Amino acid sequence: MTGAPRIPLCIPLLAGNEARYLNECVETNFVSSVGPFVDRFETTMAETLGARHAVATSSGTAALHVALLVAGVRPGDLVLVSSLTFIAPANAIRYVGADPMFVDADAATWQIDVNLVSQFFATRCERRGGETVDKKSGRRIGAILPVDILGHPVDADPLLDLARTHGVPVIEDATESLGGRYKGRPAAMLGDIACLSFNGNKLMTSGGGGMIVTDNADWARRARHLTTQAKADPRESIHDEIGFNYRLTNIQAALGVAQLERLKALVAAKRRVAARYQDLCGAVPGLSFMPEATWAESAYWLSTVLVDPVLFGMDSRSLQGCLAEKGIETRPLWQPLHLSPAHRGADVLGGSVAENLWSRALSLPSSAGIERSELDAVCAAITGARQG
Ligand SMILES: *Cc1c(COP(=O)(O)O)cnc(C)c1O
C-alpha cells in the first residue's frame, strides 16, 4: 500500500477555534516563543486540571527532562519507570545522568505494577541518611515515573503511599491519560509533578509541544527558569546556570488553546470510539479489549485489543497485515524498554507481562473524528480476517 491509509491510526480533529487563533498570531505578529497564547495555554491548563502551576515546553520529552531536574533527580540515581511505554520517559532519565529501573506492567491495568515497586522497596532498598538506596549498588532512588499508557491512569494511591514512605517523588507522565480520571481526580494531578505532550497524534495537539504541571511553586519557578535558558538578568543577559531552549511558540500555543477548549468533547469522542469497538467486536473469539479498572475513567487515547493467536486464528502482526491491505492503519505497542537496544544493561523488575502484551496487542484507528462507518469497516475487516 502506498500513500496515506484510508483509515489512519490517529489524526488530529481541528474542529474549534484553531484556524481563528492561528490567524490571530499572524495578524498580531506574535509567532514565536513569547506571546499571549503561551500564557493563556498555561493558565487554562492549570484551571482545567485544578493545578497551581503549568509551564509550557517545546515537547513532552523536554517536559520530562526538566521535571526530573526540578524533582531533584541526580546523576547516578535510579528511577523506577514503566517498561511498557513509549521510550521518551526512559530517555529523559538518561539525559539527567540517572538510570532507569524498568518495572513490568500489571496484567489487570497494563500500567506500572505497583506490587513490584512495593516488593522492590521492601526487599532491595534501605534508608541511608534520609534517603532510600538500592542495597546492592548503593544508588539512590531518585523518583518513580509511572506512565499512564493508552489513556488509563496508574493505580496512584498505593504508589503514592509507597513514595511518601520512602521519601521519593512521583513524576506522572500523563500524556496519554489527559482528560481521564482516577477515583474522580484528574489524570496529571496524581503525583508530585506531571508531564504532558501535545504531539500530533495525542488526544489534543499543539502541533508539537508539552507542559509541566505541579502544585509545587518552587519546582514550577525552576522549571520556567530552566526551560528559558536560565536567564537571571534579561537586560544584561546574565544566566545563572546551564538552561535549555525548551520554549513553546505562540503559534503552537494558539493551536493548543483551541484544542484544550474542546478537551471534554475530544475525550467523549474517544470513549465513544472505544465503546463502539467493544459493541461491534467485543464478542469475537480470541479478541479482548484493554480493561478499564473500576476506579478509572480512561481517556481511551488509543483503543487497543489483545489478539489470542490460537482462538483468533492468527497473531496480532498477521491481523495488522490483513487490515493494512484494506487501508486500515493499526499499531502494536512499544517494545518493552527492558528489551530495548537503546537501554541495554538497565535493570528490570519482572518483564513477562509487558512482553506478552507487546506480542498480542494492536491499537486500532482511534481518531476523535473517525466516522461510525469507518468503525464498522474496521470491525468488518477484523471479523473477515478471522474467517479467512
Ligand atoms: C508521545 C509521548 C511522549 C513524548 O512527547 P514528545 O512531545 O513527542 O516529546 C512522552 N511520553 C508519552 C507517554 C508519550 O506518549
The ligand as an SDF file (V2000), in Angstrom:
LIG
                    3D

 15 15  0  0  0  0  0  0  0  0999 V2000
    4.3460   10.9920   22.9200 C   0  0  0  0  0  0  0  0  0  0  0  0
    4.7930   10.7200   24.2910 C   0  0  0  0  0  0  0  0  0  0  0  0
    5.8880   11.4060   24.8470 C   0  0  0  0  0  0  0  0  0  0  0  0
    6.8000   12.2860   24.0250 C   0  0  0  0  0  0  0  0  0  0  0  0
    6.3320   13.5130   23.7430 O   0  0  0  0  0  0  0  0  0  0  0  0
    7.0060   14.4230   22.6240 P   0  0  0  0  0  0  0  0  0  0  0  0
    6.1640   15.6460   22.6670 O   0  0  0  0  0  0  0  0  0  0  0  0
    6.9050   13.6970   21.3230 O   0  0  0  0  0  0  0  0  0  0  0  0
    8.4230   14.6800   23.0100 O   0  0  0  0  0  0  0  0  0  0  0  0
    6.2020   11.1830   26.1670 C   0  0  0  0  0  0  0  0  0  0  0  0
    5.5110   10.3170   26.9160 N   0  0  0  0  0  0  0  0  0  0  0  0
    4.4700    9.6270   26.4190 C   0  0  0  0  0  0  0  0  0  0  0  0
    3.7460    8.6730   27.3090 C   0  0  0  0  0  0  0  0  0  0  0  0
    4.0830    9.7890   25.0920 C   0  0  0  0  0  0  0  0  0  0  0  0
    3.0560    9.0800   24.6030 O   0  0  0  0  0  0  0  0  0  0  0  0
  1  2  1  0
  2  3  1  0
  2 14  2  0
  3  4  1  0
  3 10  2  0
  4  5  1  0
  5  6  1  0
  6  7  2  0
  6  8  1  0
  6  9  1  0
 10 11  1  0
 11 12  2  0
 12 13  1  0
 12 14  1  0
 14 15  1  0
M  END
$$$$
